[in-house]
């Protein structure tokens, strides 16, 4: 599932963007949508640990906290989300490069142009995505690693905890998953946990706090992992 955020102070524009995006995404994947009426709502969601968007369609001209201030905050906090700016003027095109925007669209919305950009985004995301291939209930499935917050072991099963989604499980061992993902951004902090470093907010010698506030224990066996994080400057 992909999570789309639409941030615009105009409810009619929110619906127009949704209609175009959902029509294009129908052929790719299930999608979930979150609506924001201001940049402040986006920032609040990030601070509360409830922001799960993969792609944010962001209006620039909004009262109080505008789109550029919001994008600046997103990049300073290193939130892993792609941005498509949607605005009435070309004057901020250069800012799109500064804030590493995926694209920059002008209002009134050209439906075909937005469809093309969504299609380009999905093709690029699928092409470069790191996946874990597993079997769930007898079916071959692929799990996009950038959505996985952590894996946990429970008996003979491994549970996959993904941002904004229900957990899924498969038969296996945490150690085997760790071996498969040794070149990816996952670290072992406990016999039962394998974490995605991108979702670590802060850590100590006894526990790790994730971006949503959840705390994961660090066992003595893996305490050296904390020292490695410090050396790499992985603190957030």
C-alpha positions in Angstrom: 0.0 0.0 0.0 1.2 3.5 -0.8 0.2 6.5 1.4 -0.6 9.8 -0.3 -0.8 13.1 1.5 -2.7 16.1 0.0 -2.1 19.5 1.6 -4.2 22.4 0.4 -6.3 24.9 2.2 -9.0 24.6 -0.6 -11.2 21.5 0.0 -12.3 21.6 -3.7 -8.7 21.4 -4.8 -8.1 18.5 -2.4 -10.9 16.6 -4.1 -9.7 17.5 -7.6 -6.2 16.2 -6.9 -7.6 13.1 -5.2 -9.8 12.2 -8.2 -6.9 12.4 -10.6 -4.4 10.6 -8.3 -6.6 7.7 -7.3 -7.6 7.1 -10.9 -3.9 6.8 -11.9 -2.9 4.7 -8.8 -5.7 2.2 -9.3 -3.6 0.2 -11.7 -0.6 0.0 -9.4 -1.4 -0.6 -5.8 -3.8 0.0 -2.9 -3.6 3.6 -1.7 -4.5 5.4 1.5 -5.0 9.2 1.5 -4.5 11.8 4.3 -5.7 15.3 3.9 -4.1 18.4 5.4 -5.6 21.9 5.3 -2.4 23.7 6.2 1.3 23.2 6.5 0.9 23.4 10.3 -1.2 20.2 10.2 1.6 18.4 8.3 4.2 19.6 10.9 1.9 18.6 13.8 1.5 15.1 12.3 5.3 14.7 12.0 5.9 15.9 15.5 3.2 13.5 16.8 4.7 10.6 14.9 1.5 10.1 12.9 2.8 11.2 9.5 3.1 8.1 7.2 3.0 9.6 3.7 5.2 8.3 0.9 4.2 11.2 -1.4 2.9 14.6 -0.4 1.2 16.9 -2.9 1.8 20.3 -1.3 0.3 23.7 -2.0 2.8 26.5 -1.6 0.5 29.5 -1.1 -1.4 28.8 2.2 -2.0 31.2 5.2 0.3 31.0 8.3 2.6 28.1 7.5 3.0 28.0 3.7 4.3 25.1 1.6 7.9 26.2 1.5 8.2 26.5 5.2 6.6 23.1 5.5 9.0 21.6 3.0 11.9 23.2 4.8 10.8 21.6 8.1 10.4 18.2 6.4 13.9 18.2 4.9 15.5 19.5 8.2 13.8 16.6 10.1 14.9 14.2 7.3 11.4 12.9 6.9 11.4 10.3 4.2 8.7 11.6 1.9 8.6 12.8 -1.7 7.1 16.1 -2.5 5.1 17.4 -5.5 4.5 21.2 -5.2 1.2 22.4 -6.5 0.9 26.2 -6.9 -0.5 29.1 -8.9 2.8 30.6 -9.8 6.2 29.7 -11.4 8.1 32.0 -9.1 9.1 29.2 -6.7 10.3 26.7 -9.3 13.9 27.1 -8.0 12.7 26.3 -4.5 11.6 22.9 -5.8 15.2 22.1 -6.4 16.3 23.3 -3.0 13.8 21.1 -1.3 14.4 18.2 -3.6 10.8 18.1 -4.9 9.9 15.3 -7.2 7.9 17.7 -9.4 6.3 21.1 -9.6 2.8 21.6 -11.0 0.9 24.7 -11.7 -2.8 25.5 -11.0 -5.3 25.2 -12.5 -4.4 21.5 -12.4 -3.7 19.9 -15.8 -5.2 16.4 -15.2 -3.0 14.7 -17.8 0.2 16.3 -16.5 -0.6 15.2 -12.9 -1.4 11.7 -14.1 1.9 11.6 -16.0 3.8 12.7 -12.9 2.1 10.1 -10.7 2.8 7.4 -13.2 6.5 8.5 -13.4 6.7 8.5 -9.6 5.3 5.0 -9.3 7.6 3.6 -12.0 10.6 5.2 -10.4 9.7 4.1 -6.9 9.1 0.5 -8.1 12.3 0.4 -10.1 14.5 1.5 -7.2 12.6 -0.1 -4.3 14.3 -2.6 -2.1 12.1 -5.6 -1.5 11.9 -8.6 0.7 10.3 -11.6 -0.9 8.3 -13.8 1.5 5.5 -16.4 1.5 2.3 -15.5 3.4 -0.5 -18.0 3.6 1.0 -19.9 0.7 1.3 -16.8 -1.6 4.5 -15.2 -2.7 4.5 -11.5 -1.6 7.0 -8.7 -1.8 7.5 -6.2 1.1 8.9 -2.8 0.4 11.7 -2.3 2.9 11.3 1.5 3.1 7.9 1.0 4.7 9.1 -1.5 7.3 9.7 0.0 10.7 11.0 -3.2 12.3 10.8 -7.0 12.3 10.0 -8.9 15.5 10.3 -12.6 16.3 7.4 -14.4 17.9 7.8 -18.1 18.3 8.3 -19.6 14.8 7.0 -16.5 13.1 8.5 -13.1 12.1 6.1 -10.1 12.4 6.6 -7.2 10.0 5.7 -3.8 11.5 5.0 -1.3 8.7 4.3 2.4 9.0 0.6 3.1 8.8 -0.4 -0.5 8.1 -1.4 -3.6 10.1 1.3 -6.1 10.9 1.7 -9.2 8.8 3.6 -12.4 9.7 5.4 -15.2 8.0 7.2 -18.4 9.2 10.9 -17.7 9.7 13.7 -16.6 12.0 14.9 -13.1 12.8 18.5 -14.2 12.2 17.7 -15.3 8.7 16.0 -12.0 7.9 19.0 -10.2 9.4 21.4 -12.2 7.1 19.3 -11.4 4.0 19.2 -7.6 4.9 22.8 -7.2 6.0 23.5 -4.7 3.2 20.4 -2.7 4.0 19.6 -0.1 6.7 18.5 -2.7 9.4 20.2 -3.3 12.7 19.8 -6.0 15.3 19.3 -4.6 18.8 17.8 -7.6 20.5 17.3 -11.3 20.0 13.7 -10.5 18.9 14.1 -7.2 17.0 15.5 -6.0 13.8 15.1 -2.3 13.2 15.1 0.0 10.2 17.6 2.7 11.1 15.6 5.3 9.2 12.9 5.2 11.8 15.1 5.7 14.9 14.5 8.9 16.7 16.9 8.5 19.6 18.6 5.8 21.6 20.4 4.9 24.8 22.3 1.8 26.0 19.0 0.2 27.1 16.4 1.2 24.6 15.7 2.7 21.2 12.9 5.2 20.6 11.3 5.0 17.1 9.8 7.9 15.2 6.2 7.1 16.4 7.4 7.1 20.0 7.5 3.3 20.4 10.4 2.0 22.5 12.4 -1.2 21.7 14.7 -2.8 24.2 18.5 -3.1 23.6 20.0 -6.3 25.0 23.5 -6.6 26.4 24.5 -8.9 23.5 23.9 -6.1 21.0 25.0 -3.1 23.1 28.0 -2.7 20.7 25.5 -1.8 18.1 24.8 1.5 19.9 28.5 2.4 19.9 28.5 1.7 16.1 25.5 4.1 15.7 27.4 6.8 17.6 30.5 6.4 15.4 28.4 6.7 12.2 26.6 9.7 13.6 23.2 8.0 13.3 21.7 9.9 16.2 18.5 11.8 15.4 
